[in-house]
Amino acid sequence: MEPEPAGAQQLVEAMQGQAFTISATTDLGGAVRGADIVCCATSTHRPLIKGEWLQEGTHLDLVGSTHADQRECDNEVISQARLFLDSYDTTPTTAGELKEPLADGVLSLQDIASDLAELCQGDRAGRRFYEQITLFKSTGTALADLAAAGHVYLRV
């Protein structure tokens, strides 16, 4: 899937005047290099985010590509980031970002720092130092859907 600059520009125009800065670009590498937080929600089958683009202290959210044959980042990202995931039970076996590096020996299950429950309960540490690159991989959970629905319901 190719980027759609017109749609991105429409989003930028709709979001102007918010308490943050927003802009559109077709230079993905440049955008990632300049970002503190990168959120990726695609259904790509080939890695879009490259480890060489990540700066010290970057946090990467990968919430798309929920199937074993889909990947939003390359192995370099996986090997350099402190890794968090939504569920130990399903994410390593269903997410291409983890399944392929596990099969290739780039990643072991012991390299996973925490799942979301442990992190939120304070049972495991998050980022250990400011310069650390962190990554959260989600394949979706019913609890997340329920929380979002509850939030919307209470706001209406």
GUMIMI-990562 format. One record per atom (N, C-alpha, C): x, y, z. Coordinates in steps of 0.1 Angstrom, whole numbers, padded with zeros to 4 digits, always signed. Layout:
// residues N
XYZ ...
END
This chain:
// residues 156
+0008-0012+0000 +0000+0000+0000 +0009+0012+0000 +0007+0021-0009 +0014+0034-0010 +0008+0044-0001 +0017+0054+0004 +0011+0065+0012 +0002+0073+0004 -0008+0079+0011 -0017+0088+0005 -0016+0102+0011 -0007+0110+0004 -0004+0123+0010 -0016+0132+0011 -0026+0131+0002 -0038+0140+0003 -0046+0137+0015 -0047+0125+0019 -0054+0121+0031 -0047+0126+0043 -0034+0125+0043 -0026+0129+0054 -0027+0144+0056 -0027+0151+0045 -0028+0166+0046 -0042+0170+0051 -0052+0163+0047 -0066+0166+0052 -0066+0164+0068 -0060+0154+0072 -0059+0151+0087 -0052+0163+0094 -0041+0167+0088 -0033+0178+0094 -0042+0191+0095 -0049+0194+0084 -0058+0206+0084 -0069+0204+0094 -0074+0193+0096 -0085+0191+0106 -0080+0192+0120 -0067+0189+0122 -0062+0189+0136 -0055+0202+0140 -0054+0211+0130 -0047+0224+0133 -0054+0231+0145 -0046+0238+0153 -0051+0245+0165 -0052+0237+0177 -0047+0225+0177 -0047+0216+0189 -0035+0220+0197 -0033+0214+0209 -0022+0217+0218 -0009+0210+0214 -0008+0206+0201 +0004+0199+0197 +0006+0203+0182 +0018+0200+0177 +0022+0203+0164 +0020+0190+0155 +0014+0192+0144 +0011+0181+0134 +0015+0185+0120 +0021+0176+0113 +0025+0179+0099 +0024+0166+0091 +0024+0167+0078 +0024+0155+0070 +0037+0155+0062 +0042+0143+0059 +0054+0141+0051 +0053+0128+0044 +0061+0127+0033 +0062+0114+0026 +0076+0108+0029 +0084+0114+0038 +0097+0109+0042 +0096+0102+0055 +0092+0089+0054 +0090+0081+0066 +0103+0080+0075 +0114+0078+0069 +0126+0077+0076 +0129+0090+0084 +0128+0101+0077 +0130+0114+0083 +0120+0116+0095 +0108+0113+0093 +0098+0115+0103 +0101+0106+0116 +0105+0094+0114 +0108+0085+0125 +0121+0090+0132 +0131+0094+0124 +0143+0099+0130 +0141+0111+0139 +0131+0119+0136 +0128+0131+0144 +0117+0130+0155 +0113+0117+0157 +0101+0115+0166 +0106+0109+0179 +0099+0113+0190 +0101+0107+0203 +0092+0095+0205 +0080+0095+0198 +0071+0084+0199 +0066+0082+0185 +0067+0069+0181 +0062+0065+0167 +0051+0055+0169 +0039+0057+0164 +0028+0048+0164 +0026+0043+0150 +0025+0030+0149 +0023+0024+0136 +0011+0015+0137 +0001+0017+0128 -0011+0009+0128 -0015+0005+0113 -0007-0004+0108 -0009-0008+0094 -0012-0023+0093 -0014-0027+0081 -0016-0042+0078 -0005-0046+0068 +0007-0040+0069 +0017-0042+0059 +0023-0056+0061 +0028-0062+0050 +0035-0075+0051 +0050-0074+0051 +0055-0061+0048 +0069-0059+0049 +0072-0048+0059 +0083-0049+0066 +0087-0040+0076 +0087-0025+0070 +0081-0016+0077 +0081-0002+0074 +0091+0006+0082 +0092+0003+0095 +0101+0010+0104 +0114+0002+0105 +0125+0010+0103 +0139+0004+0103 +0146+0008+0116 +0153-0001+0122 +0160+0001+0134 +0170+0013+0133 +0176+0014+0121 +0186+0025+0119 +0180+0039+0120 +0167+0040+0119 +0160+0053+0120 +0158+0057+0135 +0158+0048+0144 +0154+0051+0158 +0165+0058+0165 +0161+0069+0172 +0170+0076+0180 +0170+0071+0195 +0180+0075+0203 +0179+0071+0217 +0167+0077+0223 +0160+0069+0231 +0149+0073+0239 +0135+0072+0231 +0136+0068+0219 +0123+0066+0211 +0115+0055+0217 +0101+0058+0217 +0092+0047+0220 +0084+0044+0207 +0082+0031+0204 +0075+0027+0192 +0063+0018+0196 +0052+0022+0192 +0039+0014+0194 +0036+0007+0180 +0035-0006+0180 +0031-0013+0169 +0018-0020+0172 +0007-0014+0166 -0006-0020+0170 -0013-0025+0158 -0007-0025+0146 -0013-0031+0134 -0006-0044+0132 -0007-0049+0119 -0001-0061+0115 -0002-0072+0126 -0014-0077+0127 -0017-0086+0138 -0016-0101+0134 -0011-0104+0122 -0010-0118+0117 +0005-0121+0116 +0007-0134+0115 +0021-0140+0115 +0029-0136+0102 +0021-0133+0092 +0028-0129+0079 +0029-0114+0077 +0026-0106+0087 +0027-0092+0087 +0038-0086+0096 +0044-0076+0092 +0055-0070+0100 +0055-0055+0098 +0056-0047+0109 +0057-0033+0108 +0071-0028+0110 +0080-0036+0116 +0094-0032+0119 +0103-0044+0115 +0116-0040+0113 +0126-0050+0110 +0132-0056+0122 +0141-0066+0120 +0148-0073+0131 +0157-0063+0139 +0162-0053+0133 +0171-0044+0140 +0163-0037+0151 +0151-0033+0148 +0142-0027+0158 +0141-0036+0170 +0137-0049+0167 +0135-0059+0177 +0147-0061+0186 +0159-0062+0179 +0171-0065+0187 +0176-0053+0196 +0172-0041+0193 +0177-0030+0201 +0167-0024+0211 +0155-0028+0210 +0144-0022+0219 +0141-0031+0231 +0138-0024+0242 +0132-0031+0254 +0117-0034+0250 +0114-0046+0250 +0101-0051+0244 +0090-0054+0254 +0079-0048+0251 +0067-0050+0259 +0056-0055+0249 +0046-0063+0255 +0036-0068+0246 +0023-0068+0254 +0012-0070+0246 -0001-0070+0253 -0004-0083+0260 +0001-0094+0255 -0002-0107+0261 +0009-0117+0258 +0014-0124+0268 +0024-0135+0266 +0017-0146+0259 +0004-0148+0261 -0003-0160+0256 -0004-0160+0241 -0007-0148+0235 -0010-0148+0220 +0000-0140+0212 +0005-0129+0217 +0013-0121+0208 +0025-0127+0202 +0034-0135+0210 +0045-0141+0204 +0043-0151+0192 +0031-0157+0193 +0028-0167+0183 +0020-0161+0171 +0014-0150+0173 +0005-0144+0162 +0011-0132+0155 +0020-0125+0161 +0026-0113+0155 +0038-0116+0148 +0038-0112+0135 +0050-0114+0127 +0063-0107+0132 +0061-0096+0138 +0072-0089+0144 +0080-0097+0154 +0073-0106+0161 +0079-0115+0171 +0081-0129+0166 +0072-0134+0159 +0072-0148+0154 +0085-0150+0145 +0087-0142+0136 +0099-0143+0127 +0112-0142+0134 +0114-0131+0142 +0126-0130+0150 +0129-0142+0160 +0118-0147+0166 +0119-0158+0174 +0124-0171+0167 +0118-0173+0155 +0122-0184+0146 +0137-0183+0141 +0141-0170+0139 +0154-0167+0133 +0165-0167+0144 +0161-0167+0157 +0171-0166+0168 +0175-0152+0171 +0168-0142+0165 +0171-0128+0168 +0165-0124+0182 +0155-0131+0186 +0147-0128+0198 +0145-0141+0205 +0145-0141+0219 +0141-0152+0227 +0129-0147+0236 +0121-0156+0241 +0110-0152+0250 +0116-0145+0262 +0128-0148+0266 +0133-0142+0278 +0137-0127+0275 +0138-0123+0263 +0140-0109+0259 +0128-0100+0261 +0117-0106+0263 +0104-0098+0264 +0104-0093+0279 +0104-0079+0280 +0105-0073+0293 +0092-0075+0302 +0081-0074+0295 +0068-0075+0303 +0056-0075+0293 +0045-0080+0299 +0033-0078+0292 +0026-0066+0298 +0015-0062+0292 +0008-0050+0297 +0003-0051+0311 -0002-0063+0315 -0008-0064+0328 +0003-0062+0339 +0015-0069+0337 +0026-0067+0346 +0031-0053+0347 +0031-0047+0336 +0036-0033+0335 +0027-0024+0342 +0014-0025+0340 +0004-0016+0346 +0003-0018+0361 +0005-0031+0365 +0004-0034+0380 +0017-0030+0387 +0027-0026+0380 +0040-0023+0386 +0048-0035+0390 +0045-0046+0384 +0052-0059+0387 +0065-0059+0379 +0066-0052+0368 +0078-0051+0360 +0081-0037+0357 +0094-0034+0355 +0099-0020+0352 +0096-0017+0338 +0093-0005+0335 +0092+0000+0321 +0106+0004+0316 +0107+0015+0311 +0120+0020+0306 +0130+0021+0317 +0142+0016+0315 +0152+0015+0326 +0161+0028+0326 +0163+0034+0315 +0171+0046+0314 +0166+0054+0302 +0168+0067+0303 +0163+0077+0294 +0166+0074+0279 +0178+0069+0276 +0182+0067+0262 +0176+0054+0256 +0170+0046+0265 +0166+0033+0260 +0155+0034+0250 +0156+0026+0239 +0145+0025+0230 +0135+0014+0235 +0122+0018+0235 +0112+0009+0239 +0102+0006+0228 +0096-0006+0229 +0086-0010+0219 +0075-0017+0225 +0063-0014+0222 +0051-0021+0226 +0044-0027+0214 +0042-0040+0214 +0036-0047+0203 +0023-0052+0208 +0012-0049+0201 -0001-0053+0204 -0008-0061+0193 -0014-0071+0196 -0023-0078+0185 -0037-0076+0189 -0040-0068+0199 -0054-0066+0203 -0059-0075+0214 -0066-0070+0223 -0072-0078+0234 -0086-0073+0236 -0094-0082+0240 -0108-0079+0243 -0109-0068+0254 -0099-0069+0264 -0099-0059+0274 -0097-0045+0269 -0088-0043+0259 -0086-0030+0253 -0098-0025+0246 -0105-0034+0239 -0118-0030+0232 -0128-0026+0243 -0129-0033+0254 -0139-0030+0264 -0135-0017+0271 -0123-0014+0273 -0119-0001+0279 -0122+0010+0270 -0119+0009+0257 -0122+0019+0248 -0137+0022+0247 -0145+0011+0246 -0160+0012+0246 -0165+0019+0258 -0160+0015+0270 -0164+0021+0282 -0161+0036+0283 -0149+0040+0278 -0145+0054+0277 -0154+0062+0269 -0157+0057+0257 -0166+0064+0248 -0180+0065+0254 -0185+0054+0260 -0198+0054+0266 -0199+0065+0277 -0189+0066+0285 -0190+0075+0296 -0188+0090+0291 -0183+0092+0279 -0181+0105+0274 -0194+0110+0266 -0203+0101+0263 -0214+0104+0255 -0226+0109+0264 
END
